[in-house]
Amino acid sequence: MGPTAVRELKEHLYLLYLEAGTPPLKSVASAIEHDDSLPGSPSKATVHRIIGSEELAAGQEDVVSVAVLLARLAGADADEAGRRIKEMWVAARLAEPLGAPVKELDPFALEVHPAITVPGQKSLPALPLYVERAHDHELNEAVERASRGESVMVTLVGESSTGKTRTCWEALRRLPEGWRVWHPYDPSRPDAALHHIKEVSPRTVIWLNEAQHYLLAQDPRTAESVTSALRTALDDRRRAPVLILATIWPRFWDPLTAPSAVGCEDRYEQQRKLLTGIGSHIVVPKAFTDLDIEQAWEQADGDPRLQSALTGAADGEITQFLAGVPRLMTRYQTATPGATALIHAAMDYRRLGHGPALRHDLLEQAAEGYLTDRELTLLGPDWMADALAFCAEPCYGVLGPLTKVPYRGDEAREPAYRLADYLEQQGRVERRLFCPPATFWQAAVRHCTSSDDCAALGVAAETRGRLRAASELYQRAVAEGNTDVLPRLARLREGAGNIEEAARLYEKAYQNDDVARWELVRLRSLAGYRGGAEDLAVQAAHQGNATCLIKLSQLWLEGGDEHGAERLRRTAAERGGYSTFAELVRTREAAGDHESAEVFAFASLEAGSTYALSELIRAREKSGRYAEDLVTKATERGKVRPVLMLARARERSGDVLGAENLLAHAAQKGSVFALVEHARLRRKAGDKQRAESLLRSAVGKGSTVALMELARLREKAGDPAGALQYFRTAANRKSADALAALALFREQAGASAEAEAMACVAADAGSTFALLELVWRREQTRDRKGAERLADTALRAGNAGALVLLARLREKEGDAAEADRLVLRADRSGNRFALNEFVRRRESADDSEGAERLALAGGGRALAQLARLREEAGSAAEAERLYHLAVDQGETSVLGEVVRLTEEAGRHEKAYAYARRAAQAGHVDALAVLAKLRADFGAMEDADRLYRAAADAGVHDALLHLAELHRSWDPAWESLWRYGLAPDGSTSAPW
């Protein structure tokens, strides 16, 4: 409520100010000063703060006086305005903003890991001495920007216990007085963020530790809503400055920020724009460098914990040691069988999607399946209590492997436990290829009470081929109120042969799920209820989704009912399906029914889309038929895009005169773009006078693009003064390109410093071509430092092209080392194509040594590309060697290529070992790839074993591939895709 109350007060005051005619602030202050009936006496500066700033003015009398005076000037009820403003001021004054002051915060409340204890040392500070590293400097710069008034988001990406949260905590302490920190977590992280983020006030830090809980919430709609709310907070100038500090593990960062494959649903578009478009990220390294360790030793005298970590940590993993990770891992590795079973069950629940809080009865029932009969007998009846005691015992002051979740309040709850972060991460890697035992799934069905947990575990079971468990978990999720899984449950029931129940479930999900709508329509059609199927599809179309009609028309067409399919397509088109209009236009035109094709094209146009008409124009152009009448009718309806499209087609075919006639027609109908295009054609034809005339007409209609074109025409005509005048006019209209052009004019005039300054301003506004030109000129005059300085400026503006240009120029001069340095800088800045270009060019120039040297410096991705080039050239051995080098540099995704090459070379055992290694690195589909290769080779038993292993690891469609493999010899092959696998991996009995 807090910041909302302040904001409502400020908005109401500003509205009064507008209604009063925006009087000068000085006159407002003077009028109040001379009016004894008003209680306040604000200065001009105070009036400005009351009306124009985001702060809450301290004096109620001043605020009320301003409101009363403005109400009088606006002719409103002044007494009512004063009363209302007084109430709003009190509400705003009493309201508590979100969060707590930075200086009052406890680092452990913000989830900073407690550090190890050292025997004999009792009076140490809560946190060990902090050693700043390179990533700290990056974060401090971002915090400094926030301190200066800019809204900023930074995400720290790193593995568990690498110091991400502590880094953020240290950065917080640099903020000036007045900043607050809000950590949304109650009642749940995403719910708290979603419901209260609109109340965030200026100078607030939004603390998103483990950001996956917010941005990868189990309900995708909640995650997207939280993301959009965070974007709004950053964009809202009234709330600036806001600082969002987030931490996340790489395994969650990658899917959130990776672009979706072409043609696939972009599930995380909002999140990607927030994290990498609006916000920035900093990678927190896993280990200290030699320089970091040297610096740490200089500080270690004051803290025996830091000394202990520097002495005992392996491979520079200082923060992990301080967080107790080595002792935690020792506890895990030396655990009793009962404790190990408990930890493994917890690991499996977390990696397969269960929330952090794991109920006691859930763990107890599941853990039994991780023990052999002999172990269970030897452990005795109290093994669970002993195992929990072992897991909960702290490790030198750090929480143990499993810790009881504390509950506040008097509510009695089932005990629940949380797995240590580092063990959770360890389990995701160590147990990646394991499918949990039967007791795991049985316990989940019986004891999971959260619909989200049931749904997530149901998906995990389904992808692992455990269809019965998936069905039962989906059923439990539905019982707990989750309707999103209804289509999944229906599909499993249909596969198991229960068509009636599947139809009932699809019916239940029908209203809110497009997939369920289609499945229900499909089932009705296949069952012979064609009229009922059509009715449902039409009903869906009435609700704005014509997809079912389109799919049903295709189903009927495949069944030979062309007439029925045509009727359905017409109905879909009438319901606003633009793609359906286009399909009808194509089919009617191809069938010679030109009149109907036009009817559908213009019906689509009336509905707001030119797509179908454009398709008809293309079809007629391709067949040699006249299309001008179509565009004439379109322009009469106010649509000029088809005219422009046809004009471009005429130009490409060589009919320039026809193109110009069409553009002239579009210009008459008001298209400024048509004037500019017509000018371009006249310029190409050498008619510069007519081109300028057309451009002036476009300028008169407000076209800045035409101004730029006029300027370039004048420049080419040898009229620099005229060009300069046009560029200046365009620059005054906020054209960054015009400002860049002016920079080059200043360069030609010898004013290099002024040219560089103007080019930098243009670059900040989004136009970097002047900087690139200046870089080229400095390099040509041997001013290498100046060239690189300007390239750095372009890079900060988001353009790495200047670095690539310099690299090309220096490579051309024979300075390969400098070229390498520059292109690697461009690659690290995000230009993913430059490095590939240089590696490819050197390889094609027979400079294999230079190509490999650059690829090695560029990392695993560049080595993988070079490997592909050498494989294409016929050198499989060289390709395999380079793929191995890429893997050594962390590009484990190419292990699948190693598997393929090794298998094709007949080294089957090696191929299997590489497939396992790829799968353990997270690329589990390598198992299915090898299974197919083995099947093609005729090794069916091996293929069967690999497909089952792929299913255990959660490879999508591994079960279907396994069923297809069995089809040629197994009469019961359908049981595989119908009923799935039993928990032990064998084919499941019907259920």
Secondary structure, 3 states (H helix, E strand, C coil): CHHHHHHHHHHHHHHHHHHCCCCCHHHHHHHHHCCCCCCCCCCHHHHHHHHHCCCCCCCHHHHHHHHHHHHHHHCCCHHHHHHHHHHHHHHHHHCCCCCEEHHHCCHHHHCCCCCCCCCCCCCCCCCCCCCCCHHHHHHHHHHHHHHCCCCEEEEEECCCCCCHHHHHHHHHCCCCCCCEEECCCCCCHHHHHHHHHHHCCCCEEEEECCCHHHHCCCCHHHHHHHHHHHHHHHHCHHHCCEEEEEEECHHHHHHHHCCCCCCCCCCCHHHHHHHHHHCEEEECCCCCCHHHHHHHHHHHHHCHHHHHHHHHCCCCCHHHHHCCHHHHHHHHHCCCHHHHHHHHHHHHHHHCCCCCCEEHHHHHHHHHHHCCHHHHHHHCCCHHHHHHHHHHCCECCECCCEEECCCCCCCCCCCEEEECHHHHHHHHHHCCCCCCCHHHHHHHHHHCCCHHHHHHHHHHHHHCCCHHHHHHHHHHHHHCCCCCCHHHHHHHHHHCCCHHHHHHHHHHHHHHCHHHHHHHHHHHHHCCCHHHHHHHHHHHHHCCCCHHHHHHHHHHHHCCCHHHHHHHHHHHHHCCCHHHHHHHHHHHHHCCCHHHHHHHHHHHHHCCCCHHHHHHHHHHHHHCCCCHHHHHHHHHCCCCHHHHHHHHHHHHCCCHHHHHHHHHHHHHCCCHHHHHHHHHHHHHCCCHHHHHHHHHHHHHCCCHHHHHHHHHHHHHCCCHHHHHHHHHHHHHCCCHHHHHHHHHHHHHCCCHHHHHHHHHHHHHCCCCHHHHHHHHHHHHCCCHHHHHHHHHHHHHCCCCHHHHHHHHHHHHCCCHHHHHHHHHHHHHCCCCCHHHHHHHHHHHCCCHHHHHHHHHHHCHHHHHHHHHHHHHCCCHHHHHHHHHHHHHCCCHHHHHHHHHHHHHCCCHHHHHHHHHHHHHCCCCHHHHHHHHHHHHHCCHHHHHHHHHHHHHCCCCCHHHHHHHHHCCCCCCHHHHHHHCECCCCCECCCC
